[in-house]
């Protein structure tokens, strides 16, 4: 299986000899010792085999962590296949809100998770989250903040749970550090180290490492000053930048390898640190287009799809240009050579710019060993390190821990939100990690979180920082910290859907719009088809990219998803079994997306994360959920798109080199010529851009050294003064030639012009040394507080909410479904004309007279809402043409629990068919359901697939309308578990876009 480190994939039923030989010893030592460290080269099979050894040694249940989501899924699938079971049975996994495991039923005995998921579970449940006999932390050399925190928290909980076993695994771990770290675990405790041997007797293929000295001999280069020329110095204190000499050296080395090795199936993997570096090397290779088939591995490119195209070629040698994504968790078949630039891109917190920044650094020896492990698996391997031997010896042994480089706002907030007292004090927890951060960094993070109202300062010296509702919500969203802040700011002003989507796109790669690597003009053309970055809206490049991809997602929803939602409803109306429907749609989606230069995997990934975010919001019930504006692409507009077919003409240089997976067949695909697909007047684009710019400005100024209040005071002061002209830009640079005739000021006291980069997502790289102003500026007088306040939780229900549920002015009829004892109907008739109420009850009731029913029409023994909607109106006289509300009190019986989701799905399908076929535009659906059940059943997604969008939702007033019997769950922290009224509006597909679907639905119903 591609996309994961599958070192033993060809021998899945027959484990590597060295690992299999240690089976009994591994099980024995894990039983004897509380902490076991297993060290073995990449390719030895430890990730997939050790969990199975422990399972067969009766040490289940077992939890294994992996650093990346796709590694979790792929290794779980590999182990499940090895054990002849389905994922979710004996072997499961948990990433994000996708929990494909069943530990409670004793079926899942091995569960793979990301470190982030484990942290969330420990935050919410404390020690109860560790209901395992063995916890395996794999790839511990990857020192992410999440991995370090998991290790620290597990260690703390091991103090209370003596029977818990911990297994650490890595190819390049610092054994001494981990032994020292667990020394205080208990008297007599020690870390047992098991080394999986990699001697020549057990390794089939050999690896040879060469440095610049040997490379110079091979290429017959001048061997003087190699470090100065290619490394900018003699040791790791030198600048890690890449100059043209390095690119040329790689180019010559590639040609030498090709000439020296006649076997074209032996591929070459080149490690470079950045996207720009990949581009520079790619351009140089254009001159040898007939020799190499070049592929790209970068997070902005669909890795799984790219790997699937990397088939061994017998006519061209395969060259893979990759960033550190290829260091681990990825197997590339047939790699015989690795060229390692020995550079890496490192992200760090810039305290001056108040943002994350990235810079080139020298790779550690540990990273170099990981890169070395990419070859020597199916053939002998050679590794070329582009540093001298002495230079390599000066490299750090291990990576600089991320916890010492980042702001820790996100992690500090997570710790403060923890339910368990053992891990809710950041000053305590963060000092127990392997490499504790400076206390000043923790305090800066606390101060920053207090400033944005995510935390409240303690009122006593011994008190703790308490999270606000806003802080708990920020911490729970499946987005990065900044993306969560931006999404909630959008939501507060009525842009919930757009804000979530933009937040997601800040976090993920690849984005939906296809970006053919190396063809900048083509990339821009594809982006401009969705949003023209050169338009009059004047936003930064990163913002333009976000807006363009937002428009692409909305275009996909409107043009593709709506069409097939409509087709699906026709199949349901026609009583057809839609078994093969989803496979058919998947194939059609690939074709349609290629036709419009989109990546279906990216679009569906965004859709899944969007649902995760909405589920979190429904658990917490922030106040903005009370009234929700529909997505802007649903608003009435003149949008209309009809595809025009034509074949893309390739640029002259399109044939110069083979492209990576997404673009290798651009020339042969047909494309839609009806461009632009989305204009600036469609989907509320202009207003969304204005809001995005204003919110970024607010976030930037809030993070500035001067707080927002003082900034606004300065703005007020500026408004009352007569301010002279802005300082001359050329005067700042010392190059103004106009002298006294210059219309701008040459006074050093004049206000500097505002930096055009500071108020963008990219930010200004110069920080406090920038020649331009980073002040919020007088323009903030209107936009400094676009949001009305900090996100708050929904208020308790009131009788006013009941009135909102009923048709205004008493017009129209009301249908009430599943009113088991008629209590809701009797309550509602106090507020609404009972003669306009139709009630369906699943049982039989003795109703003696109209004095009891008050004129309500009662339809008894109606347990199936679908039969009521489409199952024969002569028997069930529902006045559909007069209906304006359909209430469904979804308090399911216990024997219905297995079918709840199916029942809910069919309800929305049938009510949608009824509404669309009979044109009932004013009909609203009101679903009364416990909010935790609403989340569990993914009710909003089911409704959306049938053109119903959530318009309002508020706490159900049981005091006014009667007790709702669906038992609540017990939520964590500030989450809610209560009955909620969800009001859905129909937003049908437009006739101008999809034709007369009403007639088609009627025909389907008649056939059925």
DARALIN-V722833 format. One line per field, one symbol per residue. ss: DSSP state (@ for helix, = for strand, . for the rest). psi: psi as a letter, one per 40 degrees, with the letter a starting at -180 (. if undefined). Layout:
# DARALIN-V722833
ss = ???
psi = ???
This chain:
# DARALIN-V722833
ss = ........@@@.....@@@@@.@@@@@@@@@@..=====......@@@@@@@@@@@.....=====..@@@@@@@@@@@@@@....=...=====..===.........=====@@@@@@@@@@@@@@@....====.......@@@@@@@@@@@@@@......======....@@@@@@@.@@@.....=====...........====.@@@@@@@.......@@@@@@............@@@@@@@@@@@@@@@@@......=====...@@@@@@@@@@@@@@...======.....@@@@@@........======.@@@........======..========....========..@@@@@@@@........=====...@@@@@........@@@....@@@@@@@@....@@@..@@@@@@@......@@@@@@@@@@@@@...==.........==.@@@@@@@@....@@@@@@@@@@@@...@@@@@@@@@@@@.....=......@@@@@@@@@............@@@@@@@@@@@@@@@@@@@@@@@@@@@@@@@@@.......@@@@@@@@@@@@@@@..=.@@@@@@@@@@@@@@@@@@@@@.=@@@.=....@@@..........===....@@@@@....@@@..@@@.===............@@@@@@@@@@@@@@@@@@@....@@@@@@@@@@@@@......=.@@@@@.....@@@...=........=............@@@...=......@@@@.........=.....@@@@@@@..@@@..=====.....@@@@@@.....@@@====.........@@@@...===.....@@@@@@.........@@@=======....@@@@@@@@@@@@@@@@@@@@@@@@@.....=======@@@@@@..@@@@@@...========..@@@@.................========....@@@@..@@@@@@@@@@@.
psi = hieihfdedefdegihdddddeddddddddddidhhhhhiiheeeddddddddddeeffiihhhiididdddddddddddddefiihebdhiihhbegggigddeedhehhhiiddddddddddebdeegfidhhhhifeeggidddddddddddddddegdehhhhhiidfigdddddddedediheiihhhhhhifiddehdiihhhiadddddddefiheifddddeeeaeaeeiheihidddddddddddddddddheheehihhhhididdddddddddedefdedihhihhieehhddddddefihhedihhhhhiaedediehhhiehehhhhefiihhhihhddefihiiihihiiddddddddeeifdeiiihhhhfiidddddeiidiihhdeeeideddddddddehdhdefehddddeeeidghihdddddddddddddefdihiieideiihhiidddddddeifiiddddddddddddfefddddddddddddiiiidhhghhegdddddddddedhheeieegiidddddddddddddddddddddddddddddddddefihfdedddddddddddddddefihdddddddddddddddddddddfideedhhiiideeihiehhhhhhhihhhiidededihiaddeefddeiiihegiidhieeiffddddddddddddddddddeidhiddddddddddddeihhiiiihddddefeheebeeheiieheeihiihheddfiddiheebeeheiheieideeddeegdieaihiiiiiiidddddddihieeiiihhhifgdeeddddddeeeihdeehhhhieahihhdidddefehhhhifgdhdddddefheddgghgddehehhhhgggiideeddeddddddddddddddddddeggdehihhhhihddddddefddddddefehhhdihihhgdddeihhehhiahiibeiihihihhhhihgiihdddeagddddddddddd.
